[in-house]
Amino acid sequence: MIEARHLRVLRAVATTGSFSAAARELGCTQPAVSQQMKALESSAGTPLLIRTGREMRLTQAGEALVRHAAGILAGLTAAEEEVAAIAGLRAGRVRLVSFPSGSSTLVPTALAALRAAHPGTRVSLVDAEPPRSVEMLRDGDCDVALAFRYGTAGAESEWDDLVVRPLLVDRLVGLVPEGHRLAEAGKVAIADLADESWIAGCPRCRRQLVEVCESAGFTPRIDFATDDYPAVIGLVGAGLGVAVLPELALESVRPKGARLVTVEPSVHREIVALTLPDLAHVPAVSATLSQLTLAASR
């Protein structure tokens, strides 16, 4: 009989490449990992791992088992959470993943309200940008993913298999140094910044920037790229370039040495909370989604 704890260990070994690394990730000993792998191979009736040098490689059977493990473990998580919810959320647990500007704005308000309403519900938070955060959700590594998307081709269908809770529409604004020739302008056409040095954000935001600029007839010269929005603002404030970034990213950061301008054409991103269909009915997850919605409405 294949046990869930053995599947978790197999996934850890497959991800890390060794028993010792898997043991560190799981917080147990290497002999314990080895013992559980032997028990799993005995249950499966075939080898699942082959040692190649210092690393472990999956056999064909091991690959098949790992491929099915994510769905199995996600289903078990849903079952565990629903049982805990029957007891009144006294043992609820929600694993939340969010992009950084969401973590610093929407998440604190939502989690404070959730803790006040359900003090027994534990919530963990990890930062990740989409599409990585969405991959984590589908792999069973989190329960709720705070994500965003731009209105580009194909974006409408990328989350068809998930439960989508719309939260807000976030406008992109321009950021230029205080002494810039357009610092006092109320509105700036993106084409007016064609010759500027650009500072870009996360990979998805960088792609969107390039698409918008190319639609305006130029390709932006991106001299700096960072996922850290305070760093983007700092680079602009130091006079090293211009940027376009979401308004939400400015909620918790004062743009010292930089000026905000309205950029045309207007560009927006949709911010949503995502979960799996099996998890949407778990009260702890549902309560988290509700508090995120309330936080966004404020």
C-alpha positions in Angstrom: 0.0 0.0 0.0 1.4 3.4 -1.0 1.3 5.9 1.8 1.1 9.7 1.4 4.2 10.3 3.6 6.2 8.1 1.3 5.0 10.1 -1.7 6.1 13.4 0.0 9.6 11.9 0.6 9.8 10.7 -3.1 8.9 14.2 -4.3 11.6 15.7 -2.1 14.2 13.3 -3.4 13.2 13.9 -7.0 13.4 17.7 -6.4 16.7 17.8 -4.5 18.5 14.9 -6.2 19.7 13.2 -3.1 18.6 11.5 0.2 20.7 14.0 2.3 19.2 17.1 0.6 15.7 15.6 0.9 16.3 15.0 4.6 17.3 18.6 5.1 14.2 19.9 3.3 11.9 17.6 5.2 13.6 18.1 8.6 14.4 14.5 9.2 17.4 12.2 9.0 19.0 10.6 5.9 18.4 7.1 7.2 14.7 7.9 7.7 14.5 9.0 4.1 16.3 5.9 2.9 14.0 3.7 5.0 10.9 5.3 3.6 12.1 5.0 0.0 12.8 1.2 0.6 9.2 0.9 2.0 7.8 2.7 -1.0 9.7 0.6 -3.5 8.5 -2.5 -1.7 4.9 -1.3 -2.0 5.3 -0.4 -5.6 7.1 -3.7 -6.4 9.7 -2.1 -8.6 12.7 0.2 -8.2 11.9 3.9 -8.2 15.4 5.4 -7.9 18.8 4.7 -9.3 22.0 6.2 -7.8 24.2 8.0 -10.4 27.3 9.3 -8.7 26.2 11.4 -5.8 22.7 12.0 -7.2 19.6 9.9 -7.3 17.7 9.5 -10.7 14.1 8.4 -11.1 13.3 5.2 -13.0 10.4 5.2 -15.4 8.2 4.0 -12.6 9.5 6.7 -10.3 8.7 9.4 -12.8 5.2 8.1 -13.2 4.7 8.0 -9.4 6.0 11.6 -9.0 3.8 12.8 -11.8 0.7 11.5 -10.0 1.9 12.5 -6.5 1.1 16.2 -6.9 -2.6 15.5 -7.5 -2.8 12.9 -4.8 -1.2 15.1 -2.2 -3.4 18.1 -3.2 -6.5 15.9 -2.8 -5.3 14.7 0.6 -4.6 18.4 1.7 -8.1 19.3 0.6 -9.5 16.4 2.7 -7.4 17.3 5.7 -8.5 20.9 5.6 -12.2 20.1 5.2 -12.1 17.8 8.2 -10.4 20.5 10.2 -13.0 23.0 9.1 -15.8 20.8 10.5 -14.3 21.4 13.9 -14.9 25.1 13.4 -11.6 26.2 11.9 -9.8 25.4 15.1 -7.1 23.6 13.2 -7.3 25.3 9.8 -4.2 25.9 7.8 -3.7 28.0 4.6 -0.5 28.2 2.6 -0.5 31.5 0.7 1.8 32.6 -2.0 1.9 36.2 -3.3 3.8 38.6 -5.5 5.8 41.1 -3.4 3.7 44.2 -3.9 0.6 42.2 -3.0 2.4 40.9 0.1 3.1 44.4 1.3 -0.4 45.8 0.7 -3.3 43.4 0.4 -2.0 40.5 2.4 -1.3 42.2 5.8 -4.8 43.6 6.1 -6.4 40.4 4.9 -4.5 38.1 7.3 -5.0 40.4 10.3 -8.7 40.2 9.7 -8.6 36.5 9.2 -6.7 36.0 12.5 -9.2 38.1 14.4 -12.1 36.1 13.0 -10.4 32.7 13.2 -7.5 32.8 15.6 -6.9 29.0 15.3 -6.3 29.2 11.5 -2.6 29.2 10.7 -1.4 31.0 7.5 2.0 30.8 6.0 3.2 33.2 3.3 5.8 32.8 0.5 6.7 35.4 -2.1 6.6 34.3 -5.8 5.7 36.0 -9.0 3.4 34.5 -11.6 3.6 32.2 -13.4 5.8 30.5 -10.7 3.1 31.1 -8.0 0.5 29.5 -10.3 2.7 26.5 -10.8 3.1 26.1 -7.1 -0.7 26.0 -6.7 -1.1 23.4 -9.4 1.7 21.3 -7.9 0.0 21.3 -4.5 2.6 23.5 -2.8 0.2 26.2 -1.7 -3.6 26.6 -1.2 -4.1 30.2 -2.4 -2.1 32.2 -4.9 -2.3 35.9 -5.3 -1.4 36.6 -8.9 -1.9 39.1 -11.7 -2.1 39.1 -15.5 -2.2 41.7 -18.3 -4.8 41.7 -21.0 -2.5 40.1 -23.6 -3.5 37.4 -26.1 -4.3 34.1 -24.4 -4.4 35.5 -20.9 -8.1 34.8 -20.5 -7.6 31.0 -20.8 -4.4 30.6 -18.7 -6.4 29.9 -15.5 -9.3 28.0 -16.9 -8.6 25.0 -14.6 -8.6 27.2 -11.4 -11.1 29.1 -9.3 -10.5 32.8 -10.0 -11.5 35.4 -7.4 -11.1 38.9 -9.0 -9.7 41.4 -6.5 -8.9 44.7 -8.2 -7.6 46.3 -11.4 -4.2 48.0 -10.9 -3.2 50.9 -13.2 0.4 51.2 -14.4 2.0 54.7 -13.9 5.2 56.2 -15.1 8.1 57.2 -12.9 10.7 59.7 -13.9 13.5 61.5 -12.0 12.5 64.8 -10.4 14.7 66.8 -12.8 13.4 65.0 -15.9 12.1 67.1 -18.7 8.6 65.5 -18.3 8.5 65.5 -14.5 5.9 68.3 -14.4 3.8 66.9 -17.2 0.3 65.7 -16.3 0.2 63.0 -19.0 3.0 61.4 -20.9 2.8 59.4 -24.1 4.9 56.3 -23.9 6.4 57.2 -27.2 7.9 60.4 -25.6 10.1 58.1 -23.5 11.5 56.2 -26.5 15.0 57.4 -26.1 15.2 56.9 -22.4 17.1 54.4 -20.3 14.5 52.0 -18.8 14.4 50.2 -15.5 12.1 47.2 -15.6 10.5 45.0 -13.0 9.6 41.3 -12.9 9.8 39.1 -16.0 6.0 39.3 -16.7 6.1 43.1 -16.2 9.1 43.4 -18.5 7.3 41.5 -21.3 4.3 43.8 -20.9 6.6 46.9 -21.0 8.2 45.7 -24.2 4.8 44.9 -25.8 3.4 48.4 -24.9 6.6 50.2 -26.2 6.7 48.1 -29.4 3.1 48.9 -30.1 4.1 52.6 -29.8 6.8 52.1 -32.4 10.0 51.5 -30.4 11.9 48.9 -28.4 12.8 50.1 -24.9 16.5 50.1 -23.9 16.4 48.2 -20.6 19.6 49.0 -18.7 18.4 47.7 -15.3 16.0 44.9 -14.4 15.0 43.9 -10.9 12.0 42.2 -9.1 12.5 44.6 -6.2 10.1 47.6 -6.7 11.9 49.8 -4.0 15.1 49.2 -6.0 13.3 50.3 -9.2 12.1 53.5 -7.5 15.6 54.1 -6.0 17.2 53.7 -9.4 14.7 56.2 -11.0 15.2 58.6 -8.0 19.0 58.5 -8.6 18.4 59.6 -12.2 19.4 56.4 -13.8 16.4 55.9 -16.0 12.6 55.9 -16.2 10.1 53.1 -15.3 6.5 52.1 -15.6 5.2 50.2 -12.6 1.9 49.3 -10.9 0.3 51.8 -8.5 0.0 49.0 -5.9 3.8 48.9 -5.8 3.9 52.5 -4.7 1.4 52.0 -1.8 4.1 51.1 0.8 7.1 52.9 -0.8 7.8 56.7 -0.9 9.2 57.6 -4.3 12.1 59.8 -3.1 13.7 61.7 -5.9 11.1 60.6 -8.4 7.9 61.9 -9.9 4.8 60.0 -10.9 3.2 60.7 -14.3 0.2 59.3 -16.1 1.2 57.2 -19.0 -0.8 56.9 -22.3 -2.0 54.6 -23.6 -3.4 53.4 -20.3 -2.2 49.9 -19.2 -3.8 47.9 -16.4 -3.2 44.5 -14.8 -5.9 42.3 -13.2 -5.1 41.2 -9.6 -6.8 37.9 -8.5 -6.7 35.3 -5.9 -6.5 31.7 -7.2 -7.2 28.3 -5.7 -7.9 24.8 -6.9 -11.5 23.7 -7.3 -11.1 21.0 -4.6 -9.8 23.6 -2.2 -12.3 26.4 -2.9 -14.9 24.7 -0.6 -12.5 24.4 2.3 -13.7 27.0 4.9 -10.2 28.2 5.8 -9.4 28.8 2.2 -12.8 30.4 1.5 -12.3 32.7 4.5 -8.9 33.7 3.2 -10.3 34.5 -0.2 -13.1 36.6 1.4 -10.7 38.6 3.5 -8.5 39.2 0.4 -11.5 40.5 -1.4 -12.4 42.8 1.5 -8.8 44.1 1.7 -8.8 44.9 -2.0 -12.1 46.8 -1.7 -10.6 49.1 0.9 
